[in-house]
Amino acid sequence: MGSRHILVSVVLALAVLAYVLVLAYAPRPLQVSQVVSTTEGEVFLPLPRPISRVSIEEAILLRRSIRDYAEDPVALEHLALILWAAYGITEPRLGFRAVPSAGATYPLEVYVVVGTRGVVSSVGAYLEPGVYKYDAHRHFLKLVKEGDYRRELAEAALGQPWVEEAPVSIVVFAVFERTTRVYGERGRVRYVPMEVGHLGQNVYLVATALGYGCVVVGAFYDDRVKAVVGAGAGEEPMYIIPIGVPARRHYVAFEDVWNYITSKRTGA
Ligand SMILES: Cc1cc2nc3c(=O)[nH]c(=O)nc-3n(C[C@H](O)[C@H](O)[C@H](O)COP(=O)(O)O)c2cc1C
């Protein structure tokens, strides 16, 4: 075989290899059953592990409410870690979670509204758009409703555009009865809202540490949010938290804070 034939064979082999790689890695719609899952409509999430190299102090410094997002999706592994930080299990022996809870009554339920091409897995496949419910004990998402419900959710949130534009939103509900049956009215007006705040801050900090931006949204029509999400009986909406890659990088240095404090001290 002449050197010309060898060259042609090598070029052909490389072309076939490139085609196979493109087929293997090109993003494509992901059926729920294609993600590590056992039964239809159940998405077993990547297990929680330390990912970010951002210290807790830096995350606090850099946390801001972000309402403008790039087109990029949220990585499934990152969404999984954010959900674990929101309400996941951190003490397996007792079933305790990432946030403190009055009497360990855990009144909150966490849903996720995933937009079209909103969440991408490590092999470049997209999660089917839909509304999912987070199961902390099995660290998985259960499909509640198929479809992209971001517009309806934004309309339920007084038309706040960031709710429609974010690739994914966490929606937090409370079942007040779990806490009020132990603590009465104090559970409703104090303990449950406090717990929602703990959850919201964990979401902010882990999202920030992973390079995402989010905003807690408390202004919405309760009944409309419940209908959009398909919430269960007794579940009352507390927060919508849109999450996405920030359109612009927000940066502040500790030095800026030192300068501010120093100027206040000296009255400069
Ligand atoms: C209880 C609560 C409800 C909020 N509701 C909304 C909301 O409906 N829409 C919104 O864009 N931001 C909302 N925010 C975010 C605040 O506007 C934001 O935290 C504030 O402007 C301070 O900015 P920062 O979070 O960047 O520090 C809410 C914050 C809290 C604590």
The ligand as an SDF file (V2000), in Angstrom:
LIG
                    3D

 31 33  0  0  0  0  0  0  0  0999 V2000
  -38.4710   37.7070   52.7120 C   0  0  0  0  0  0  0  0  0  0  0  0
  -37.8410   38.2500   51.4480 C   0  0  0  0  0  0  0  0  0  0  0  0
  -38.6300   38.4060   50.3160 C   0  0  0  0  0  0  0  0  0  0  0  0
  -38.0480   38.8690   49.1350 C   0  0  0  0  0  0  0  0  0  0  0  0
  -38.8350   38.9410   48.0110 N   0  0  0  0  0  0  0  0  0  0  0  0
  -38.2720   39.3320   46.8470 C   0  0  0  0  0  0  0  0  0  0  0  0
  -39.0530   39.3470   45.6680 C   0  0  0  0  0  0  0  0  0  0  0  0
  -40.2330   39.0300   45.6570 O   0  0  0  0  0  0  0  0  0  0  0  0
  -38.4380   39.7190   44.5080 N   0  0  0  0  0  0  0  0  0  0  0  0
  -37.1130   40.0580   44.4740 C   0  0  0  0  0  0  0  0  0  0  0  0
  -36.6170   40.3700   43.3770 O   0  0  0  0  0  0  0  0  0  0  0  0
  -36.3460   40.0590   45.5840 N   0  0  0  0  0  0  0  0  0  0  0  0
  -36.8870   39.6950   46.7670 C   0  0  0  0  0  0  0  0  0  0  0  0
  -36.1120   39.6420   47.9020 N   0  0  0  0  0  0  0  0  0  0  0  0
  -34.6570   39.9590   47.8140 C   0  0  0  0  0  0  0  0  0  0  0  0
  -34.3420   41.3660   48.3730 C   0  0  0  0  0  0  0  0  0  0  0  0
  -34.8150   42.3390   47.4740 O   0  0  0  0  0  0  0  0  0  0  0  0
  -32.7990   41.4860   48.5480 C   0  0  0  0  0  0  0  0  0  0  0  0
  -32.3770   40.5510   49.5050 O   0  0  0  0  0  0  0  0  0  0  0  0
  -32.4070   42.8970   49.0140 C   0  0  0  0  0  0  0  0  0  0  0  0
  -32.5900   43.8230   47.9640 O   0  0  0  0  0  0  0  0  0  0  0  0
  -30.9330   42.9830   49.4680 C   0  0  0  0  0  0  0  0  0  0  0  0
  -30.0580   42.5850   48.4350 O   0  0  0  0  0  0  0  0  0  0  0  0
  -29.0490   41.3560   48.6250 P   0  0  0  0  0  0  0  0  0  0  0  0
  -29.8640   40.1060   48.8020 O   0  0  0  0  0  0  0  0  0  0  0  0
  -28.2260   41.3300   47.3750 O   0  0  0  0  0  0  0  0  0  0  0  0
  -28.2170   41.6080   49.8380 O   0  0  0  0  0  0  0  0  0  0  0  0
  -36.6670   39.2070   49.0990 C   0  0  0  0  0  0  0  0  0  0  0  0
  -35.9010   39.0480   50.2520 C   0  0  0  0  0  0  0  0  0  0  0  0
  -36.4630   38.5470   51.4120 C   0  0  0  0  0  0  0  0  0  0  0  0
  -35.5860   38.3440   52.6300 C   0  0  0  0  0  0  0  0  0  0  0  0
  1  2  1  0
  2  3  1  0
  2 30  2  0
  3  4  2  0
  4  5  1  0
  4 28  1  0
  5  6  2  0
  6  7  1  0
  6 13  1  0
  7  8  2  0
  7  9  1  0
  9 10  1  0
 10 11  2  0
 10 12  1  0
 12 13  2  0
 13 14  1  0
 14 15  1  0
 14 28  1  0
 15 16  1  0
 16 17  1  0
 16 18  1  0
 18 19  1  0
 18 20  1  0
 20 21  1  0
 20 22  1  0
 22 23  1  0
 23 24  1  0
 24 25  2  0
 24 26  1  0
 24 27  1  0
 28 29  2  0
 29 30  1  0
 30 31  1  0
M  END
$$$$
